């Protein structure tokens, strides 16, 4: 059952997700993984938030109960086919996976092919709003599905990788996080006041970072800085670096895909989540 929410702020511009892949990532690479929904219950959903509903996607096993929850945080392309597929992969592994569309108030990124225009929209999403929307997503998962709120994880890619680190410093309920090539340092602003290097001592759940040694956007010195901060804080969080992988090495629908690194990273995520009781 979906909740009705009222408020004074403007409602989101759209309440449905894009179909297929985002315009900015076409043409799609032949390596794109397609996970079927056999044995699963999948659906597009509306998630109540403080100022209206936002669209999302969920996938879980068709049979069973008390599923662990994983929130899947998208890249700058929003919840398109790749993120939906990742949700289905988690569902096949026994999870209730939920992916909220976190740019809906700022605009529709699904049809924008120009990266410059994409970034203009993405940069307007305040961290406070994003973290609040993920809280609402968790609440939705708990109230609307047969899930286990004591087993909560989060995974994010690129833009969502940074958000994963931030959410681990925000939520006391989180048990584990996996951050794929999320930006670690940056220019602090009113909308994005902190980066992962700023919240190391505030992490409430262990995060496993996944980074590529050939990533041109996240240099190794930034990764090494984060690793040093984690060590100094005696944190349970850590980082894996794949020397031969670049940025977006998990994105099987893009030329950046590195099948060996992606396969190893996926197995590590499932193992890590299980070790943390998720």
N, C-alpha and C positions, 0 to 999 in steps of 0.2 A: 504494500500500500504506500503510495506516495503522499507526502505531507503537503499541505497547503501553507504557503508562507506569504505574509503580507509585509509591506514596509514602505518607507517614503522614498527610497532610492530607485533610480531607473532600473527596470528589469533588463536581463541580458538580451542581446540583440537576436539571438537564435537559441532554439531549444532542441536542435537535432545535430548529429555529428556528420562529418563529411563521409561520403561513400568512396571507398577505394583509397588511393594514395594521394597525398597532398600534391598540389601543382608544382611546388618548388623542387620535388624530388624525382620528377619524371624526366626521361624515360626510366622505367624500373629495371634494375639489373636482373639478369636471368637467375641469379643466385637467391632471389627472394624466397623465403620460407613461407609455406602455406599450411597452417595447422587446421585440420578440420574440426568440426564441433560435435563429432559423434561421441556419445556418452557424456555430453556437457549440456548445461543450461546456460545459454548466452542471451544477452539482451542489451538494447540501448535503454538507458535509464535517465531519470531526472533527479538530481540530488538537491534537496532543500538546503539553502544556505541562509545567512543572516539577511540577505537582501534579494531573495528570489531563488529560482531553481537554475542549476547549470546542467548541461547534458553530460553524459558519461557512458561508459561501456562496462559491462560486468560479465564474468564467466566463472562458472564453478561446476564441479561434478554434478551430473543429473541425479545421482543417488548418494546417500550418506548424509551426515550432519556434523555440526560443530567443526566446520572447516577453518583452518587458519586463514587470516586475512593478509593480503598483500596489496598495497596501493601502488599502481604503476604510473609514474609521472613522465609525461611525454617530453619530446624535444621541442624545438621552436615550431615544429610543423603541426602541433596539436594532436588530438586523438584521431589518427588516420589508421589505415589498414595494418601497418606494422605494429603499432601499439596494441590494437585489438588482437593481433596474432600472439603477441607476448602474453596477453591476458589468457588466451586459450592454452598456451604452453603451461602456464602456471596451473590452470584448472586441470589439465591432464596430469599434473603432479600432485593434485589433491587440494589445491588452494581455492579460496574465493578471491578472485582478482578483480579489482575495480580501478578504472582509469577515468579520472575527472577531466573535463575540458577546462583548462585554467586560464585561457585567454578570452573567454566568451564576452566579457564586458568591454574589452579593448577593441575587439573586432574579429572578423572571420579570417583566420590565416590559411585555411584549407585551399583557397583558390588563388593565392598570391604566389607567383613564380619568381618575382624579384626579391632577392635576399635583403636588399637595402630597405624595401618597403616592409618586409617581414619583421626586421629588427625594430623598426619604428613602432610597430604594434607590441611586440614582445617586451620591449624596454619600458612600456607604460604599465605593466602589471606589477603592483606593489607586493613586496615580500609578505607584508602583513596580511593582505588579501589572500595570497596564495596559501599561506600556512593555515589560515582560517578555513579556506575551502577544503583543504585536506582533512582538517578536523571534522568538517561536515561530511566528507566522504566516508570517514571511518564510522561516524555515527550512523550514517545511512546503511553501511554494510552490517553493522551490529543489529539495527532495528528491522531491517527488511530481508535478512537472509539468516539461514541457520548456521551461524558462524560462532567462532570462539574469540571473544574480544581480548582474552588474555594472551593470544598468539597473533601479534600484529607486526608486520614488516612493511618496508617501503623500498622500492627500487626506482631509480630515475636515470635518464639518459641525456647527456649533453646539458642543456638548460635544466632538465630534471635532475641531473646528477648533482648540480650545485644545490638545488632545492632539497635533495635527500640529506645532504650534510646539515642544512639548516633545520630541517624537520627533526632530525635526531637530537638537536639541541633544544627543540621546542616542546616535544611531546614526552611526557612521563610514562605514557602507556606503551610506547614503541619498544620492541624487543630487538630489532635488527634492521640494518639498512644496507643497501648495495648501491654505490654511486658510480655510474659509468661515465668516465671522462667529463666530469663536471668541473667548471671553472673554480679554481681554488683561491685566487687573488684577483682583485679588480679595484675599480674606482668606486669608493663608497658614495652613496647618494641618499637623498631623502626617501626615494622609493625602494632602493636596495642598500640599506644601511650597513649590512655586514656580509662578509664572504666566509667561506669555510675556515680560513686561517684565523678568523676572529672569534670563532665559536668552539674551538677545540676543547677548552676547559669546561664548556657548558654541555658537552655531549652526554645525553642521558641513556643512550643505547649504542652499542658498538656498530660501526660502519666499516664495510669492506669497500675500499676504493679500487676501481679498475681503470688503468690508464695505459696509453700507448707510448712507447718510447720514441716513436716517430711523429707524434702529434705536434703539428706546427702551431696550433693555437694554445696549447698548454705545455709550455717548455718544462723540461725535466727539473730545472732549478726550482720551479714552483712546486712540483711534486716533492722534491727533496726537502723543501722548506716545510711543507705540510707533514712529512714523515718525521722530521726533527721535532716539530711541535707536539705531535702525537706521542713521541717517545718521552719528551720532557714532562708531559702531563700524565705519564704512566697510563695511557689510554689503552683500552681493549680494541680500539679501532686500528686498522692497518691498511696498507695499499699494496696492490699487485701491479707490477709494471710488465707489460708485454713488449720486449725490446723491438720487435719487428712490426708492431702494429701501429697504425696511425689513429687519428681521430675517427670516431664513429665506427670502430672496427666491429661492433656488434650489429650494425645496421645492414642486414643481409640484402636489402633492396637497393643498396647504393654501391658505387665502385669502391668505396673505402672498406668494404667488408673483408675481414680476415677470418676465414672459417676456422682455422686452428685455434686462434686466440678466443674467438667467440664461443666455440664449443667448450673449451677449457673453462672460460669465465662462467658460462651457464652452469656447468657442473659444480663449480666452486660456490656459486650463489646458493644452489639448492642444499649443498652440504653445510654451508655457513648458517643458513636459516635454520636448518634442522638442529645444528649444534646449539643455537640460541633458543631452542624450544619453540620455534615457529613452524 
